Amino acid sequence: MPQRKPDETISQFAIRTAWETGHFWSPDNLDGLNVRQADLKLLKPDDDVVVRAMISMSRGDTTRYTRAVLDNHGRQPTFDGVIGPAIAEMVIEGNRCPVPDHAPPPGVVFAFDDPDLQQVVERMQAQPAVGSGGNWAGCNGIGQFHCAAMQVNPAGMNPRVVPLWRQVMLNVRQMYAGIGLLWKFIDMDGVDLLTGEQFNGNIQTELSFVSRSDGWIGLAIVTRNEGCSSKIWLKLLNSYVGGSTDIQIINQISTLLAHEGGHNAGLSHSNGGVMNPSIVTGLPVGIWPESDPSTRTLRTLYGGQPVPIPGGGDTPTPTPPDNSIEKQLFDLRLKDVIQDVTIQWLVDKVRNQ
């Protein structure tokens, strides 16, 4: 997430934030494609291209914008693109994934202060997050389904997270196994962290913990159609724990890892759910929510059928057949869960002001 510079007004900061998070590249903002990074300070809040970018940015993270409107105005959001107190709160607070919500089109020149983010966005521009097939089909000698090995470098992991990390990995493995992608978590010596078996395959992505960032709590390479020999990465900020109790920490770190792993697996941001630009508190873990906006994309990429989990562990709960009464009730229950935790989060935030 961009950090405000000493010489920036709130409006200039909001405009730069919208540019860096991809909202001048939105399909609904065609004139934004002509805006160069050097032009940002010349733009005014009431310029049409700016208003469209602000509407796109607020709609792209409806939950956080709604909370900001409630905080500042005590009413429902209007999504009018006005750079007022709500937009100001969104950009000053930060705490969203810095991966742009829309990839820069070919030919757009950009330069981010954060070299990791620069690498992520360059990859998005060179290989946009679109494609017909999921990553890592038939890899690691497990089967014909999709399987990726994530090497975990524990250096710098927050001591509060260390004893809970195994459950985090179990949760994320089960979430993705339920839709057709098996994540294997491998230590620095080549041992599977969840089965204890020696791993002799290729590492597809590397996870590390960092002590500093340019305002983000997680960052990952976004890509599609990766092969078995691919090398990508994801990074988590070690100061972020997401709560005070074990359950809160497990749930939030599980959601964060599922989010960044989702970028590795080819997912862009969604409005709500696991891939929401800012982490939503209280989402269910251990199963990829049926009503999540990214579920259909994952099923398209990875087949949508549960895959076996080596070494035991809980088998992902299969969803009922399409068009069945059971499936309709299943969808409704999970949709209610997601809505309930989001609404409660917003209400709690307002009450605790």
C-alpha positions in Angstrom: 0.0 0.0 0.0 1.5 3.4 -0.9 2.8 5.6 1.9 2.0 9.3 1.9 4.9 11.5 1.0 5.7 14.7 3.0 4.8 17.0 0.2 1.5 15.4 -0.8 -2.0 16.7 -0.1 -4.6 14.1 0.8 -6.1 14.4 -2.7 -2.8 13.9 -4.4 -2.1 10.9 -2.1 -5.6 9.4 -3.0 -5.0 9.9 -6.7 -1.5 8.3 -6.5 -3.0 5.4 -4.5 -5.7 4.8 -7.1 -3.0 4.8 -9.8 -0.7 2.5 -8.0 -3.5 0.0 -7.2 -4.6 -0.1 -10.8 -7.8 2.0 -10.9 -6.6 4.2 -13.7 -6.3 1.0 -15.7 -9.8 -0.2 -14.9 -11.9 -1.2 -18.0 -14.5 1.4 -16.8 -11.8 4.2 -17.0 -10.5 4.2 -20.5 -9.2 7.7 -20.3 -7.0 6.5 -17.4 -4.8 4.6 -19.8 -3.5 7.9 -21.0 -2.5 9.1 -17.5 1.3 8.8 -16.9 2.8 8.6 -13.5 4.4 12.0 -14.0 0.9 13.5 -14.6 -0.6 12.5 -11.2 0.3 15.7 -9.4 -1.4 17.8 -12.2 -4.8 16.0 -11.8 -7.6 17.6 -9.8 -10.2 15.7 -7.6 -13.1 16.7 -9.9 -11.4 15.6 -13.1 -13.5 12.9 -14.7 -10.7 10.5 -15.0 -10.0 10.9 -11.2 -13.7 10.5 -10.3 -13.9 7.3 -12.2 -10.7 6.0 -10.6 -12.1 6.8 -7.1 -15.4 5.0 -7.9 -13.4 2.0 -9.1 -11.2 2.0 -6.0 -14.1 2.3 -3.5 -16.1 -0.4 -5.3 -13.1 -2.6 -5.5 -13.0 -2.8 -1.7 -16.6 -2.2 -0.7 -16.2 -3.6 2.8 -13.5 -1.1 3.8 -15.1 1.8 2.0 -18.5 1.1 3.7 -16.7 1.0 7.1 -15.1 4.4 6.3 -18.4 5.9 5.3 -20.0 4.7 8.5 -17.1 6.0 10.5 -17.3 9.5 9.0 -20.9 10.0 7.9 -23.0 7.4 9.7 -24.8 6.4 6.4 -24.6 3.9 3.6 -22.0 4.5 0.9 -22.9 6.2 -2.4 -19.8 5.5 -4.4 -19.7 8.9 -5.9 -16.0 9.2 -6.4 -15.6 12.2 -4.2 -12.3 12.5 -2.3 -13.8 13.2 1.1 -13.2 11.9 4.6 -14.1 8.3 3.6 -11.6 8.1 0.8 -9.1 9.8 2.9 -9.5 7.2 5.7 -9.1 4.4 3.2 -5.8 5.6 1.8 -4.3 6.9 5.1 -5.2 3.7 6.9 -3.6 1.5 4.3 -3.6 -2.1 5.3 -4.6 -3.5 1.9 -2.7 -5.9 -0.4 -0.6 -3.7 -2.8 -1.1 -6.0 -5.8 -3.0 -3.8 -8.3 -6.6 -4.6 -8.8 -6.1 -4.2 -12.5 -2.9 -4.9 -14.4 -1.1 -2.1 -16.2 -1.6 -2.5 -20.0 1.5 -3.1 -22.2 3.4 0.0 -22.7 2.5 1.7 -19.5 5.6 2.9 -17.7 5.7 2.8 -13.9 8.2 2.8 -11.1 7.4 1.8 -7.5 9.6 2.6 -4.5 9.2 -1.0 -3.3 11.4 -3.3 -5.5 9.3 -6.3 -4.6 6.1 -4.6 -5.7 7.9 -3.5 -8.9 8.7 -7.1 -9.7 5.1 -8.2 -9.0 3.6 -5.5 -11.3 6.1 -6.1 -14.0 5.2 -9.8 -14.0 1.5 -8.8 -14.1 2.1 -6.6 -17.1 4.2 -9.1 -19.0 1.8 -12.0 -18.2 -1.6 -10.6 -17.2 -3.6 -12.7 -14.7 -5.7 -14.4 -17.4 -5.5 -17.9 -18.9 -7.4 -21.0 -19.6 -5.5 -23.4 -17.4 -4.4 -23.6 -13.8 -0.9 -23.8 -12.6 1.3 -26.9 -11.8 -0.8 -29.6 -13.5 0.6 -33.1 -12.7 3.6 -31.8 -10.8 5.6 -33.4 -8.0 4.7 -37.0 -8.9 1.5 -37.0 -6.8 -1.1 -37.5 -9.5 -2.7 -35.9 -12.6 -4.2 -33.1 -10.5 -2.5 -29.7 -9.7 0.2 -29.8 -7.1 2.6 -27.1 -6.0 5.4 -27.2 -3.4 5.8 -24.1 -1.2 9.2 -23.9 0.6 8.8 -22.2 4.0 11.8 -20.2 5.3 11.0 -19.9 9.0 13.7 -17.2 9.6 11.9 -14.1 11.0 8.6 -15.8 11.7 6.8 -14.1 14.6 7.3 -16.1 17.8 3.6 -15.7 18.5 2.9 -17.5 15.2 5.5 -20.3 15.4 3.4 -22.7 17.6 0.3 -22.1 15.5 1.9 -22.3 12.0 1.2 -26.0 11.6 -2.6 -25.4 11.9 -2.3 -22.5 9.5 -0.7 -24.8 6.9 -3.4 -27.5 7.5 -6.1 -25.0 7.0 -4.7 -23.6 3.8 -3.9 -27.0 2.4 -7.4 -28.2 3.0 -9.0 -25.0 1.5 -7.2 -25.5 -1.8 -7.4 -29.3 -1.9 -11.1 -28.9 -1.9 -11.1 -27.1 -5.2 -8.4 -29.2 -7.0 -5.0 -27.8 -6.0 -2.7 -29.5 -3.5 -0.2 -27.3 -1.7 2.8 -29.1 -0.2 4.7 -27.2 2.5 8.4 -28.0 2.5 11.1 -27.0 5.0 14.6 -25.7 4.1 16.0 -29.3 4.4 13.5 -30.7 1.9 11.1 -32.3 4.4 7.4 -32.1 4.1 6.3 -30.1 7.1 2.9 -31.8 7.3 3.8 -35.4 6.6 7.5 -35.6 7.7 8.4 -37.3 4.4 11.4 -36.3 2.3 10.4 -34.3 -0.7 12.4 -34.8 -3.9 10.4 -32.7 -6.3 10.8 -29.1 -7.5 10.0 -26.1 -5.4 7.5 -23.9 -7.2 7.2 -21.0 -4.8 9.2 -19.7 -1.9 7.6 -18.2 1.3 9.6 -15.9 3.5 8.9 -13.6 6.4 10.1 -10.0 6.2 10.6 -7.5 8.9 9.9 -4.4 6.8 7.6 -3.5 3.9 6.2 -0.5 2.1 3.0 -0.7 4.1 1.8 -4.2 3.1 1.3 -7.3 5.3 1.6 -9.8 2.4 2.8 -9.7 -1.2 3.0 -12.4 -3.9 3.7 -13.0 -7.6 0.4 -13.1 -9.6 0.6 -15.6 -12.5 -1.2 -18.2 -14.5 -0.3 -21.3 -16.5 2.8 -22.0 -14.5 4.7 -25.3 -15.1 6.5 -27.7 -12.8 9.8 -25.8 -13.1 8.4 -22.4 -12.3 10.0 -20.2 -9.6 7.9 -17.6 -7.9 7.5 -16.3 -4.3 5.3 -14.8 -1.7 6.2 -12.8 1.4 4.5 -12.1 4.7 5.2 -9.3 7.1 6.3 -10.9 10.4 4.9 -8.1 12.6 1.3 -9.0 11.5 -0.4 -11.6 13.7 -4.1 -10.6 13.1 -5.3 -10.9 16.7 -4.6 -11.6 20.3 -5.9 -15.1 20.9 -4.7 -18.3 19.3 -7.9 -18.8 17.3 -7.9 -15.2 16.0 -4.2 -15.5 14.9 -4.8 -18.9 13.3 -7.8 -17.6 11.4 -6.2 -14.4 10.2 -2.9 -15.8 9.2 -4.7 -18.7 7.4 -6.7 -16.1 5.5 -3.6 -14.1 4.7 -1.7 -17.1 3.5 -4.7 -18.3 1.5 -4.9 -14.8 -0.1 -1.3 -14.6 -1.1 -1.3 -18.2 -2.2 -4.3 -17.3 -4.3 -2.2 -14.7 -6.1 0.4 -17.4 -6.8 -2.4 -19.6 -8.0 -3.6 -17.0 -10.5 -6.2 -15.1 -8.6 -6.6 -11.3 -8.8 -8.5 -9.4 -6.2 -12.3 -9.8 -5.7 -14.9 -7.7 -4.1 -15.3 -9.5 -0.8 -14.1 -13.0 0.2 -10.6 -14.4 0.6 -9.2 -12.3 -2.2 -10.7 -9.0 -1.0 -7.9 -6.3 -1.3 -8.0 -5.8 2.5 -8.2 -8.9 4.8 -11.7 -9.5 6.1 -11.9 -10.7 9.7 -13.8 -13.8 10.5 -14.0 -15.6 7.2 -14.4 -19.4 7.5 -11.1 -21.4 7.2 -10.5 -25.0 6.3 -12.9 -24.8 3.3 -12.9 -22.5 0.3 -16.3 -20.7 0.7 -18.9 -21.7 -1.8 -20.2 -18.2 -2.1 -16.7 -16.6 -2.4 -16.4 -14.5 -5.6 -13.2 -16.4 -6.6 -14.7 -19.9 -6.3 -15.9 -20.1 -9.9 -12.5 -19.0 -11.2 -10.7 -21.6 -9.0 -13.0 -24.3 -10.3 -12.3 -23.3 -13.8 -8.6 -23.3 -13.3 -8.3 -26.4 -11.0 -11.3 -28.6 -11.8 -13.2 -28.0 -8.6 -13.0 -31.6 -7.4 -11.4 -32.4 -4.1 -7.9 -34.0 -4.3 -6.4 -36.5 -1.9 -4.3 -35.2 1.0 -1.1 -37.2 1.5 -0.3 -38.4 5.0 -3.9 -38.2 6.2 -5.6 -35.2 7.6 -9.1 -34.1 7.0 -10.5 -34.7 3.6 -12.1 -31.6 2.1 -15.8 -31.6 2.4 -17.3 -32.0 -1.1 -20.0 -29.6 -2.1 -23.4 -31.1 -3.0 -24.3 -31.6 -6.7 -25.2 -28.6 -8.7 -28.9 -27.6 -8.8 -29.7 -29.7 -5.7 -31.7 -28.4 -2.8 -28.7 -29.4 -0.6 -26.4 -27.2 -2.6 -28.7 -24.2 -2.5 -28.9 -24.5 1.3 -25.1 -25.0 1.4 -24.5 -21.8 -0.6 -27.0 -19.8 1.4 -25.4 -20.9 4.7 -21.9 -19.9 3.6 -23.1 -16.7 2.1 -24.8 -15.8 5.4 -21.6 -16.5 7.3 -19.5 -14.2 5.1 -22.1 -11.5 5.2 -22.6 -11.8 9.0 -18.9 -11.5 9.8 -18.4 -8.6 7.5 -21.4 -6.7 8.9 -20.4 -7.5 12.5 -16.9 -6.2 11.8 -18.3 -2.9 10.4 -20.7 -2.5 13.3 -18.0 -3.2 15.9 -15.7 -0.7 14.3 -18.3 2.0 14.5 -19.4 1.2 18.1 -15.8 1.3 19.3 -15.0 4.8 18.0 
